[in-house]
Amino acid sequence: MPTLKLVATLTDGEGNPLSGKAIEFYRSSDGVNFTLITTKTTDSNGVAETTDEVTSYGTYYYKARFPGDNTYEASEATVTYTYTIDWGALIQQLLPLILLILFIALLSALLTSTKD
């Protein structure tokens, strides 16, 4: 299962990075009910980051939220990530095994038919 890197950049109205600010990272499977993953502090570039491991197929919603402080208003951003099966890659990985099974089945059928 993939591990996602979640990165949030916090800047003021003029685009200057805001360091030392708390960023809350959330995850949701329905886009409505969010669960807090962790809270990280922005670095000198205004960047906070964390990771999250996706454990099953489906669509996930991630939110980075700055709750605001005495100087700046609250803000947030939400993104969506969909984890699906890559059937082409899966078949390509399993093809040697599938061919081996077919070969064994064919060989077994030939040996069975020669006994009769």
C-alpha positions, 0 to 999 in steps of 0.5 A: 500500500502507498505512503503519501507525503502531505505537504502544506505551505503557509504564507501571508497575503503577500506570499511571505512564508509563515514559520512556527505556525501549527498546521493540522493534517486531516483524512476523510473517506467521505469528504465530510467527516475528517479525522486528525492525523497529526499537527506539525509546525511550519519551518522557515519556508512556511512548510509543514509535512507529514505522511499517511499510509493508505491501507485500502483501495478507494478515495481519500480526502486530505485537509491541511488546516491553519486554525488561525492566531492573533495575527492571521485568520484561519485557512485550509485546503483540501485535496483528493487521492484515489487509490485504484488497482492498476490491472495492467501492472498486476497482470504483467507481474502475474503473467509468468505465474499464469503461464506456468499454471497453464503449462502445468494444466496442459501437461497434466491433461496430456499425461492423463490422455496418454494413459487412456 
